[in-house]
Amino acid sequence: MRYMKWIGLAAAMLLVVSCFNTWVIIDSKNITVSGIDATGTNFGKPGYFHFIMTGLFLVFNFVQKIWAKRANLLITALNIGWAVRNYFIISACSGGECPEKKSSIYLVVLASVLMLVSAMLPDISLNQVEKKKNR
């Protein structure tokens, strides 16, 4: 799995770009919701948490220590949980009206899943694991 860290980097960039794009459109109120701008709703700014988790993911992804790889699993699990939460809450129907989902909301979930897969298959050598066992 030599290329998993680079796939994780590409997924992190996709996540950041998707947070700036439109997630849903609420026609009755003329509101467009993205990860950064949810003016007119009570959603807040859900993209900022993705930015924090993505930054931590990138740091831990390129540190060649066992503890960093384990911490990265926690970070990506929180990130995918936040992405699924955003998908269900922001795109949910309320008051008989369903918002129009755009492709970016799907890309946020896809990028989070790719980051999790990248964290589950880290580029780590067996020598490093053996040294850890011998201590």
C-alpha positions in Angstrom: 0.0 0.0 0.0 2.7 2.5 -1.0 0.3 5.0 -2.4 -2.3 5.2 0.4 -0.8 8.4 1.9 -1.1 10.1 -1.5 -4.6 8.9 -1.9 -5.4 10.3 1.5 -3.8 13.6 0.5 -6.0 13.8 -2.6 -9.1 12.9 -0.6 -8.2 15.7 1.9 -8.0 18.2 -0.9 -11.3 17.0 -2.3 -12.9 17.4 1.1 -11.7 21.0 1.5 -12.8 21.9 -2.1 -16.2 20.3 -1.5 -16.7 22.3 1.7 -16.5 25.5 -0.3 -19.1 24.3 -2.9 -22.9 24.3 -2.6 -24.2 21.3 -0.6 -28.0 21.9 -0.8 -30.4 24.6 -2.2 -33.6 25.4 -0.3 -35.9 26.8 -3.0 -38.7 28.3 -0.8 -36.3 30.5 1.1 -33.7 31.1 -1.7 -30.9 29.7 0.5 -27.8 28.0 -0.7 -26.0 26.0 2.0 -22.3 25.1 1.8 -19.9 24.0 4.4 -18.7 27.6 5.0 -21.9 29.6 4.4 -25.2 28.5 5.9 -26.7 32.0 6.2 -30.5 31.8 7.0 -30.3 28.4 8.7 -29.3 27.1 12.1 -26.7 24.8 10.7 -23.7 26.9 11.6 -20.5 26.4 9.7 -20.0 22.7 9.5 -17.0 22.9 7.1 -14.7 24.4 9.7 -14.7 21.1 11.8 -13.8 19.3 8.6 -10.9 21.7 8.1 -9.6 21.0 11.6 -9.9 17.3 11.2 -8.3 17.4 7.7 -5.3 19.4 9.1 -4.8 16.8 11.9 -5.2 14.0 9.4 -2.5 15.5 7.1 -0.1 15.9 10.0 -0.6 12.4 11.4 -0.6 10.9 7.9 3.0 12.0 7.2 4.5 11.3 10.7 6.1 7.9 10.6 5.3 6.8 14.1 2.9 4.1 15.4 1.1 6.5 17.7 0.4 8.9 14.8 -1.2 6.2 12.7 -3.4 5.2 15.6 -4.4 8.8 16.3 -5.1 9.2 12.6 -7.8 6.4 12.9 -9.5 8.4 15.6 -9.3 11.6 13.6 -10.7 10.0 10.4 -13.5 8.2 12.4 -14.6 11.6 13.9 -14.4 13.2 10.4 -16.6 10.5 8.8 -19.1 10.8 11.6 -19.3 14.5 11.1 -19.7 14.1 7.4 -22.6 11.6 7.8 -24.2 13.9 10.4 -24.0 16.8 8.0 -25.4 14.7 5.2 -28.4 13.6 7.2 -29.2 16.9 9.0 -28.5 19.4 6.2 -30.2 17.4 3.4 -33.2 16.3 5.6 -36.7 17.2 4.6 -38.5 19.5 7.1 -41.9 21.1 7.0 -42.9 19.1 3.9 -40.1 20.6 1.8 -37.0 18.7 0.7 -33.8 20.7 -0.2 -32.2 20.0 -3.5 -29.0 18.0 -2.9 -25.9 19.0 -4.9 -23.0 16.7 -5.7 -20.7 18.4 -3.1 -22.6 16.9 -0.2 -21.9 13.4 -1.7 -18.3 14.3 -2.3 -17.8 15.3 1.4 -18.9 11.8 2.4 -16.9 10.1 -0.3 -13.7 12.0 0.6 -14.2 11.2 4.3 -14.5 7.5 3.5 -11.3 7.6 1.4 -9.5 9.3 4.2 -10.6 6.6 6.6 -9.4 3.9 4.2 -6.1 5.7 3.8 -5.7 5.8 7.6 -6.6 2.1 7.9 -3.9 1.1 5.4 -0.9 3.2 6.4 2.5 3.1 4.8 4.5 1.6 7.7 7.5 -0.7 7.6 7.8 -4.0 9.4 11.2 -2.9 10.9 9.5 -0.1 12.8 6.9 -2.6 14.2 9.6 -5.1 15.2 11.7 -2.4 17.0 8.6 -1.4 18.9 8.0 -5.0 20.1 11.6 -5.5 21.2 11.5 -2.5 23.5 
